[in-house]
Amino acid sequence: MGDCSLLRSSILLGGLECSDCAKAISKTISELEGVESCSLDFENRKLIIDILDIYNENEIISKVVDIINSVEPGINISVECNTVETKNKQRSRGRKINKNTNNIETKKMITSSKVEILLGGLNCAHCAETINDKVSKLDGIESSNLNFVNKKLTLNIEDKNKEDEIINKTIDIINNTEPGLDIQVKNQSKQGIKKEILLGGLNCAHCAEVINNKVNDLNEIETADLNFINKKLTVVIKQGQSVRDVISKIIDIIDNTEPGLDIKVIENEKLEKNSIENKEKDSSKKDLIKLVLGFAIYAVAIYQSSKGIESQIMNLLLIASYIVVGGGVILKAVKNMTKGRLFDENFLMAIATIGALAIGEIEEAVAVMLFYQLGEYLQDIAVGKSRKSIASLMNIRPDSANLKVNNELKIVSPEDVEIGDIIVIKPGEKVPLDGVIIEGTSMVDTSAITGESVLRETSIGDDILSGFINKNSLLTVKVTKAYGESTVSKILDLVENASSKKSKTENFISKFSRYYTPIVVSLAAIIALVPPLLISGEQFSEWLYRGLIFLVVSCPCALVLSIPLSFFSGIGHASKKGILIKGSNYLEILKDVDTVVFDKTGTLTKGVFNVTNINPVNISKEELIEYASIAEANSNHPIAKSILKYYGKTINLENIENYEEIAAHGIRVQYNDKMILAGNEKLMKANNILYSKAKEVGTVVYIAVNGIYRGYVVISDEVKEDSKEAITNLKHVGIKEVIMLTGDNKEVANKVATDLGIDKVYSSLLPNEKVEKVEEIYEGRNEKEKVAFVGDGINDAPVLARVDVGIAMGCLGSDAAIEAADVVLMTDEPNKIYKAIEISKKTNKIVWQNIIFALGVKIVVMVLGAGGMATMWEAIFADVGVALIAVLNAMRILR
């Protein structure tokens, strides 16, 4: 083999924090045709690749950048290329190396970035085509692609320094072409500063919505999300802004919208939550005392009334009861009125009850305030229980770690433990950090992470994940990940932030609530004022009373509270089952999935290949397996590993020459004086080898030596125990078609499909052809016919990104898989897919029950109220009563 030159590219990966993603990037790039070698220095975030000089280096680098972006979107990629002369290279992929010496040259620094823009509400295919065409012609755009199905515009920008300018131009094009779209920019290079604020005492769902909208409108804020369930406001502050000033503005917004909240900027979340919970308990006790006292005074007044004692004292008692129970409501209403907030629940309830007092309906006015406050109190209890139920599902956060220092144990916070430190886990304790066991054997409970109830045995050398519970023996563990990168931290972050990805139903309710209250209040004013003015003989007090009924039912809290609670409960319940759903949008979409596409290897099968048959021709079995092992010695493919494992002897790599991997065919290699071919039938036919076709079902590797057929080796992959049951259960929950994609041959694919009851199978596919097949599956589908793809989360990243719902399986401890998919199954059980769909269907059913019930009752009460056939008693039920019932209904998801 003659001399050759390599182009060495050093690629800086700014912002790469996921070690598993780094491994996935390195592995995928090393398998690219034209890449001689690849190494990734994770500590320095530097990727070095050697490209064979006979290939177009720009094309290879472009493929490398695409791989990086598909595995870990949004990181800063800087490429620097220079040619390095090397000699006597004996190995290449895909084609032979001929002598070819180029001049040494240095290429300029290339800096690029990738940005994704979501276009919510884009329903015009022609407009999408126009937008993509205009954007692709912008200066500085390397390439652009607008996927109309998932409404995502992907920009590859040549110079990341011009990123903001190009994004602004792109948004202008979108707005001019199709005004009114909901435009969300993702994966910008500049990362803002994330801050979390706890809002103790926040019990008004509508107020939470108002706070969230106002904070989002701040120019200094990139994103804001207020999770009403855990009372946490998460904001990302733009770079270059004063964090202190922005936080001050946010606190002003909170105070002006909902005065009296206990606001804590999170430094130590556990301490802050404990402090707030204690204050809320005290506040709850005070509310209960006020209710009991108010009802006692009211009861005395009503008792007097029942005895026929109508006196000034009775009226004073009623007013006293009103002030004790409703004083806080009136005070808040006055404060809100001075700030221009006329449509919040306190103001509306104050006006309704004061109006009733003014027209002489004293008993009813006091009763409405009493039962409103009682309803609010019971509603707070129900929401609190729901919050605790969800929190208990996610009670996997470790409190402390036993750090071993010089043969002594120190109890420290998990955040203070570093990679390489030694920790000790005692029986009954939670595993605080991910690591590897260096001493001890024990049974561990993995249910909090995987949903599996069966204990798992662990011993020296085994990986152990945070969130597991050590059951019976002392374990000594070497930490492999900092707490921020640990499995527990990733899962908690994913579940808690799932509320930021809202479903269409949630977005509809948010928009609906903005218009509902003003419309109902306007109707109340019309009903109270117009009839007495236009119709002679009508009493103003009677129509005012009817208008007040509208005011009582004008708050949309039943919907604003119960709908997000339902979705969050569904996500929490799924997580307990080992199913991580990354947003309520995906939980909602799952119910509409009618086609599930499976990758075969490692998904429906175990992905563990074993040699099951050796069929030699005119040589011994030992000779045949040796030839096969020599051919596969330089390959990292699972099939190659299974052959080498079966052979069990060392191969002298120095004697291997002219190694050549032939895409979709197999391997050609020179070993001493023998030319060995190992591959599929295509390889035999291409080299005119007369061979006998294998009768066994499995992956067959045919072997020829010096042009003579020498037999075949059969490698089989075992089907998972629950795969057949999983397919059956999917059909039971409404899946119309189950499809399998595989690179295996037709015989193997058909055998697996027949055994499992799969409807359609595509075999002998190259990795890029899987995306093409998925595109074919989408042809002729409408918006409501959703497709889910199930894969391993790393190698299937392009397909996972293409479908409506990407599901990654067997992701225990895999950061890359969690990043790539929309739904993550923490174990290798395909049967969990139908459970995820079941949870989705149950959640959405309850959501629509609440919507129909809440709106139905409110509309009926408004119609009856306008006709004079309803009183404030029915109105108060339509407000707090309906909200309480909706919350209790939402809690059914957790059962």
N, C-alpha and C positions, 0 to 999 in steps of 0.2 A: 504494500500500500504506500502510495507516494505522499509527499507533504501536502498539507492543506492549510488554509487560513480560517480563522474564526472571528466573527464580529462579537465582541463582548459588550453587553449592554448592562449598565448599572441603573437600576430603577429604584428611586426613593418613594416609599409608600407612607406619606404623612398621614397621621391619624389612624393607622392600623393598630387596633388594640386587642384583637381577637386572635389568640395563638392557634386555635383550631382552624380558623379561616386562613391563616398563614400557611398551615400545612396543606390545606385543600388547594390553595393557589399554587404552591410549589409543585405538588403532585400533578395537578392538571397541566401546568405549563411544561413540566418535564416530559410529558407524553406527546407534546406537539411535534408534528413532523417538521424537521429542520432545526430543532433545538437539540444541541449536542449534550449540554448539561445545564442544570439549574440549581441554585442554592439561595435560600432566603435567610438572612441574618435578622431574626425577629427583634433582637435587642436594639439594633441600629436602624430597623425598618428599611432594610436594603435588600433588594432582589438582584442577583447577578445571573445573567443567562449568556451562554455561548451559542451563537447562531452559525451554522455552517455557511461558508461563503458562497456556495452554489445556490442559496436561497435568497429571495428578496427580503432584506432585513426589515424594510418598512412594513411589509405585509405581516411578517412574524410579530413585530412589535405591536401592530394594530390588534392582532389576535390575542397577544398577551394582555393588552390593556382591556380588551373585552372580557377576558377571563377574570381579571382582577375586579372589574366593575360588576360582573355577574355574581361573584362570590361575596364581595364586600363593597357595596355601592357607597359613593360619597367621599372616599378618601382622596387625598391629594397625590397625584401621580406625576413624578418628574423623571424623564428618561434621558440618560446620557450614554451615547454609543461611541466605541472606538474599536478598531480592528486589532486583534492580538494574534501574532503568528505562532502557530503550533505545528509540531511535526509528528509523523507516524501515527496519525489517528486511525484506529482500526475499526471503528464502529460508527454507524449512522443509522438513522431510522428512515425507512421508506424508499431510499434509492442509494446507489453506490456513490462513493466519493472518488472523484478524479482529481488529478493534480491541478491546482488552480491557485496561483499566488497573486494576490492583489497588493497594491500599494497601501501602506498604512495611512489611515486618514482619521481625522477626528470630526465627529458630527456635533453640531451645536445642541445646546440644552433644549429639550422639548418639554414643555409643561402643559398638561392638559387637565381637563376636568369633565365630569359627567353630571348632568342635572336632569332630574325628572320633574315634569310638571303635570299635575292631575287636573283634568278639565271636567269638573262636575257639571252635569246637565247637558253635556254634548251629545245630541241625538241626530245631528245632521251629517251624514257620511260625506256629502259633497263639500260641506264647510270644512270638515276634517282634512280632506284632501287639499283644499285651498290653503288652509293654515300651514300644513306640512310643506307644501310647495314654496310658499313665501318664506318660511323660516329657514328652509334649507339653502336659500339663496343669500342669506345674511352673511356679511363679512365676518370671519372668525368662527363660523360654524363648520366643523369638520364633517359632521353628518347629523341628520335628524330623522326621527321616526315617530309618527303619531299612530299609536295602536288604537283604532276606533272601538274595538271590543272592550278593552279595559280603560279607555279614555285617558291614556297616558302618553304624553309627549316626551321623548327622550332626546336630549341634546348632548352631543359630544363637542365640547368647546376646545379650540386649539390652544388658547392662552387663558389660563385661569385668572390672570390679572384683569381680563376684560369680561369676566363672568357676569358681574352686576349689570354692566352696560348691555350685554347681549340678552340677558333675562328681561330687562326693561323693554327692549325693542321687541322681543318675542311676545310679551304680554300686550304691548300696543297692537301688534298684528292680530292677536287672538281677539282682543276687544273690538277692533275695527271690523273683523270678519264675522264674528258671532258674539254680539254683546250679551252680557248678563250671565256668563258662565261663572261657576265657582272655581276660581283658579288657585291652586295650592302648589307652591314651589317646594320640592324636596331635594335633599342631598346637595345643598350648596356647600362650597368649600369652607366658607367662614362659619365657624361654630360659635353659637352664642353661649351665654352663661346661664346655667340652669339653677333656678331657685325654687324651693318649695315652702309654702306657707300654710300652716294649719289654722282653720277658722273654728275655734271652739264655740259651741252654742248655735251653730248654723243649722236651723231646722226648717227654713223656708226655701223650698225648691225653686220657686219662681224668682226669689231674690238671688239665689245662686246663679240662675241663668242670666240675670241682669248684670251681676258682678262680672261674670265670665265674658259677656259681650263687651262691656266697657273696658276691661283690661286688655282684651284682644284688640280694641281700637286704638290703644296707645301706640304712637309712632316708634317708641323705644322697644316695643315688644315684638319678637319674632312669632312666638306662639304662646297661647295660654290655654290651660284646661283645668276647670274646677270640677273635681270629682266629688259630687254631693254625698256619695255613700261614705267615703272616708274623710270628708271635710277638708280635703287637701287641694290647694291651688298650686299648680305647677306652671311656672313661667320660664321662657327662654328669652333672656335679655340680649339685645343686639350688641355686638362687639363695639367698643369705643364709648359705650354709654356708662354713666355713673350708676353703679348698682345701688348705692345708698339712695340716690335721688329717685330712681325708678321705683324702688321698694316703697319709698315714702309716698309717691303718687298712688301706688296700688293700695296702700293702707288708707289713704284719703278716700279712694273710690269705695272701699269696703265700708268704712265708717259712714260715708254719706248714704250708701245704699241700705245697709243694715247695721244701725248703730248698736253698740254694746257687745259686739262679739269679742271673744278672747283670741287675739291675733298673735301667732307665734311664727317667726321665721325660723325654719328648722335648722338647728345645728346638731342636736342629739335627738333624733326622732322619738326614741323610746321615752326619754325624760319629758319631752314636750307633750307627748300624747298622754302620759300619766298625769301630768299637771292639769291638762285641759279636761281629762276625764273626771278628775276629782272636783274641779270647779263645776262641771256640768251636773254631777251628782248633787252638789249643794244647791244649784239652781233648780234642779228637778224637785228637790224637797220643798223649797220655797214655793214653787208653783202649786204643789200638792196642798200645802197648808192654806194658800190663798183660795184654792178651789173648795176645800172642806169648809173653811170659814164662810166663803161666799154662799155656798149651798145651805149652810146652817141658817144664815140670816134670811135667805130667800124662803126657806121652809117655814120659818116663824111668820113671815109676812103672808105667805099663802095660807097658813093655818088660820090666821086672823081673818083673811078674806073668806075662807070656807065657813067661818062662824058668823059671817055677815057683818063683821066689824070693818067697815070702810072708814078709815081715818087717816089723818095726816101722818100719824106714826107709821102706819103700814107703808105709805109712800116713801117715807124717809128710810125705812128698813130696805125697801127695794132699791132705792138710790144708793144706799150704803153697800148693798150686795154688788151692785153694778160697778161701783168705784173699786171695791176690793178685788174683784175678778178682772174687770176690764180697764182699770186705771193704766196698766202698762201698755195696752193697745192704744188708748187715747193719746198717751204721751208720745209713743212712737209715731202715731199718725200726724201729730202737730209738728214734730221734728221733720218728718218726711215732706209735709206740706211746705215748710219754709225752704226746702231744697228743691221744690218743684216736682216732687214725686206724688202724683195724684192717683195712680192706678195700682198701688200695692195693697196687699190684703188688709193690713192694719187700717189704712185710710178708708177703704171701702166698707169695712165692718163698723168702723166708728161712725161714718156718715149714715149707714143703714140703721144702726141702733139709736143714734141721737135723733134721727128723723122720726123713728117710731115713738121715742119719748115725747117729741114735739107735738105729735098728733094725738097724744093721750094713751098710746098703747104701752103703758109703763111695764106691766107684768110681762108682756111678750118681748119687749125690748131687752129686759133684764134676762129673761129665759134664753133668748137668742145668744146673748153674750156669754152666759154661763155654759150653754151647751157647745158654743163655738170653742171656748177655752178648754172644755172637757174633751171635745173631739181632738183639738190640737195636742193636748196632753197624751191622750191614748195613741194618737198618731205618732208622736215622738217616741213613745215606748215601743210601738211596733217597728218603727224604722230602726231604733236602737238595737232591738233584738235581731233584726235582719242584718244590721252591720256586724253585730257580734257573731252571728252565724257564718257570715262570709269571712270574717276575720279568723274564726276558728278553723275554717277550711284551709286558710293560708298560714296557720300558726306553725311555720317552719323556720322562722328567723331564730338563730341561736343567740342566747343571752351572753355567753362568755366562752372562753377557750382556756384549757389548761396548758399553758406554755411551759415546756421543759427547758430549764436553764441551769446548767451545771448540776444535774441530778436533783434539782429542786423544781417544784411545780409552782407557777405563778398564775393566778386567775386574772386574765386580761380580756379586753374587748376583742372580738374577732377582727375588727378593723386594724388593730395594732400588730397583728401577726403577719410576718413576711414570708415570701416564697423561700423554701428551704428550711424554715423553722420546724422544730419537732413539737408536736402536741400529743397529749394523752387524753383518750376518751374513756371515761369510766362507764360501767354498766348502768343503763337507764338514761344516759346523757345523749343529747343530740350531737351529731357530728357537725362542728362549726364551720369547717372549711374543707374544700376538695383536697385530696392527697392520696398517697400510696402507703399501704400498711407495711411497716418495717419490723413490727414485733406484735405477736399475739394472733389468736384465732377466735372468732366470735360469730354469733348469729346477729344479723342486722334487720331491722324493720324498715323497708323502703317505701311503705304505703303512702307517706306524705308526698313523695316525689312521683312514684310510678302508679299509684293506685292499687298495687298488688298487696294482698293480705298475707301471702306466704312469706315466711322469713327466709333470708338468703344467707348462706354461709360465706364468710370472708376469712382470708388468711394472708400470710406474708406475700407481698408482691401484688396483691389485688388493689385496684383503684377503689376508693371510697368517696362518696359524694356528700357534700353538706346537705343537711335535711334528713339524712338517714338517722335512725335511733339504734344505738348499740344496746344489745339486750342482755348478754350474760358474761362477758369477759373483758378484761382490760385490753385496749388496743393502743399501740404507739404508731403515730402517723407522721410522715414527712409531707409538709404542705407543698402543693404544686401550683396553687392559684391564690392570689390575693382575694380578700373577701369581696371586693367590688366585681371581680370576674368569676366568682364562685357560682355553682349551680343554683343555690338558694337565692342569691342576689339577682341573678338573671331572671329566675321565675317570678319572684316578687315584683321586680321592675316591669316585667311583661304584663302580668295580671293587673297591677295597679294602674298602669298607663293604657290599658286596653280601652278605657273609657274615652280616650282622645280620638279613637277611630269610631266615629258614631255611625249607626245604621241609618238607612233612609227614613225609617219610621221616627227615630229620635230627631233627625233634622226637620222632618215634617212637623212634629209636635212643637219643636222650638220656634219655628216660623209661625205656626198656628197660634201659639200662646201670645205672640206679639200683637196679633190682630184681634184675638178673641175678646180680651178684657176691654179695650177701647170701644169695640162694637157693642158689647153688652151694656156697658155704661152709657153709651149714646142712646141705646134703645130704652134704658131706664129713664133717662132724661126726657125722651120723647113721650113715653107712656105717662110720666108724672105731670108733664106740662101741657101737651097738645090737646088731649080730650077735654079737660076742664075749660080750655080757652075756646074750643070749637063747638063743643056740644053743650047746649044750654041745660041747666039743671043738674049737671054733674058736679059732685063735691070734690074739691081739690084734695082733701085729706085721704079720700078713698083711692084716688089715682096715684097719689104720692106713695101710699102704702104698697100699691102694686109695683111701682117703680123701685121701691126699696127691696122688694123680693129679687128683682134683677141684680141689684148691687151685691146681694149676699151670694148669688151663684156666679158672679162674674170672674172669680179667681180660678185659673186653670190648674191649681196645685195637684189635683188628683192625677192629671196626665203628666205634668212636668216632674212629679215625684215618682210615680209608679213605673213609668216606662223605662227610664235609665236604671231604676232599681231592678226591674225584671231582667234586663240584659246583663247587668253586673252579677246578679245572682246566677244566671245561666253560665257565665264565664267562670265564676267561682266554683260552681258545682262541677263543671267539666274538669277544672284543674285538680280537684280532689280525685278524679278518676284517672289522672295521668294524661289528661288532654288539655293542652295549652292553646287557647283560641285568642289570637292577637288583637281582637277588636270586635265590638258588637256588629260592625258591618259584615264581618265574616260569619258571625253566629247567625245573622239574618239570612245571608246568602245560602248557607248550608241547607236550609229547608227547601230551596228551589233546585238543588242539584238533582239531575235525573240521569247523569252519566258519570260513572267513576272509571278513570283510566289508571291501571296499575303498571308500574315497572315490575318485571318479574323477579330478577335476582335481588335477594336481600329484602324483598317486600312480601311477595307471596311464597318465596322459597327462603331457606335459611342463609343462602349465600356462602355456604361452606361446601367447597367442592372436594370430592374424594374420587380416587381412581377405583372404578368398579369392575373393569374388565381389561385384560391385555390379550390381544389376539395377534400373535406373530405369524409371519409367513417365511418359512425356510430359515429362520433363526430362532434362538431361544427367547423366552420372555425377558430374561435378564438383559440380553443384548438390546431388545426392542425398547425397554424402558430407559436404558442408558442412552440410546440415540435420542429419544424424546427429551431426556433431561439435558443433554448437551445443547440441543436446539433451543430449549426454554431457559437456559441458565442466566441469560441477561434480561429476561422479561420480569416485570412486576405484576403481571396479570394473575388473578386468583387461580386460573387453570394451570398456569406455569408453576405457581407455588405448590399446587396439589401434586403435580407430577414429581417435582423435586423432593417434596416431603415423602412421597411413596418410595422414591429411589434411595434416599437416605444416605447417599455418599457425596463426597466432595468432587466437584468438577474443576479441572485445571483450566482456568479462564485464559491463561496465556496461550494455549493451543488453539483457541477459537479465533478465526479470521473471517473477514468479509461478512460480519453479522449484518443481516438485512431483514427488517420487518416490512412485510408487504401488506398494505392496508386491506382489510376484509378478506385476506387469503391465509396468511400465516408467516412462517419464518424460513429463511434460507441462511445456512451457515456452513463455513468451511472449517472442518476439524481434522487436523493432520492432513491425510490424503483423501479424506472423504467429504463429499458434498451432501449435506443432510437437509432434507425438506421436511417440515412439520407444519401441518395446517389442515384446512378443510378440503372439501371436494374440489372447490375452485382452483386451489393450488395444484392438485394432482392433474386436473384437466389442462391448466395453463402450461404445465411442463410435460404434457403428453405421457403421463405415467399411467400404465394400466393397473387398475386397482379394483378390489372387491368392496362393494358398498356394505357398511356395517348394518346389521339387523337390529342391534340393541338401540334402545332409546336413551339418549344422553348426548353430551357434547363429545364429538368424535374427533380425535387428532390422528390424521393419517401420516405415516412415516415412509419416506423413500430415501434410499442411500445410493449415491452415484447413479441415479436414474432408475433404480430398481425398487419396486414396491416391497416394503418389509412388514406391513401390518398396520394395526391401529390400536389406539388406547382410548377407552371410554371413561369420561369423567361425568359424574352425576351430581346434581344439586338436590337436596331433600326439601320437599314441600313442608311448610310449617303446619303444625298440628291443627291450628284454628283457621287456616285459610279457607277451607271448604265451608265451614260454618259462617265465616265472615261474608262470603259471597251470598249464601242463603239469606242471612239476616239483612243484607243490603237490599235484596229483592223485597223482603217483607216490609221495609220502611219506605218503599216506593221508588227505588232506583230501577229505571227501565232497561238500562244497558250497562254491562260491565265489560271493559275492553282491556286487553293486556298487550303491552309493547315489550319486545325483547330483541336482543342481538343474537339470541340462540337460533339454531336451525329450525326448519319448519316442523320436523318430526318431534323434537323435544317440546317446542312451543305448543303444538296441537295436543300432545299427551297431557301436559299440565292443564291446558284449557279444558279438555274433556273431563279430566278428573275433578276439577273444581267447579265446573258448570259455568264457565266464562262464555259470554255471548260471541265475542269477536276477538281475534288475535292477529297481530302483525309481527312477523318474525324476521330474522336476519337483518335487523336495522342497525345502521351506524348511528352514533350519538346524535349527529346533526339531523338525521332523518326522523328522530322521535318528535322533534318540534314540528317538522313538516306534516307528520301524521296527525298531530293534535290540531294543526290548522285545518286539515281535511275534515276532522271530526266536527269542527265548528261550522262548516259550510251548511247553509240552509237553516241554521238555528235562529230562534228569536231571543229577545232580551230575557225572557223568563226561564229559558232552558239552559241551566248552568252546568258546567263541567268541572269536576275535581280531578286532580292528578295526585297519585300517591307514589312517592319515591323516597330516596335516602337523604334528600336535603342538601347534598353537596354536588355530586356528579349530575344531578337532575335539575340544577338551579335554573337553567334557561326555560325548561318546561314548567317548573313550579311558578315561575314569574309570568308565564303566558296565560295560564288557565284562570278561571274565576276564583277557585280555591285551591291553593297548593298545600298538600298535606305531606309532612316529612315524618317518617317512621323511625323508631329505634334511635332516638336522639339523646339518650341519657348521657349527659356531660358534653354534648357536642354543641359548641357555640355557633358554628357555621350553619348547622341544620336549623337552629332556632332563628337565626337571622334570615335564612332563605325562604322559609315557608310561612303560610298564613295560619295554619293549624299544625301544631307539633304534638306527636304522640311520643311519650317518653319511653315506651317499651316497643318491642318488636311484634306486637299483637295487631294484626289487621282487623280483628274483631272490634277494636275500639272505634273504628271509623263509623260503624252504624250507630254506636252509642253517641258519638258527637252529633250525628244527624238527628237522632232521637231527642237529645237535649235541645237542639236548635228548633225542632218542630214544637216541642212542649213550650219553650220560651216564647216563640212567636204566637202560639195559640193563646197563651195567657196575656201577652201584650195586647192583642186585638180584643180579647174579652174585656180588658180594662178600658180600652179606648171606646168600644161600643157601649159598655155599661155607663161609663162616666158621662159621655156626650148624650147618651139616650136619656138618662135621668135628668140632666141639666136642661135639655130641650123640653122635656115633658113638664118640668116644674115651671119653666119660663112661659110656656104656652098656657098652663093652668093659672099661673100668676097673672098674666096679662088679661085673662078672662075672669079674674076675680074668684077663682075656685081653689087657689092655693094660699097658704099662709106662710109666715116666716119659719114655722116649724119644718115644713117640707123643704124650704129653701136652705135651712141650716143642714138638713140631711143631705141635700144635693151638693153641698160644699164639703164640710168636714167628714160627714158620714160616708159619702162616696169615696173620698180620699183614703179614709181608714180601711174600707173594704178592699180598695184597689191595692193598697200596700200589703194587706194580709193575703190577698190572692197572689201577689208577686212572690211572696215568701214560699208558696207551694213548690216553686222551682227547686228549692234547696232540699226537698224531701226525696 
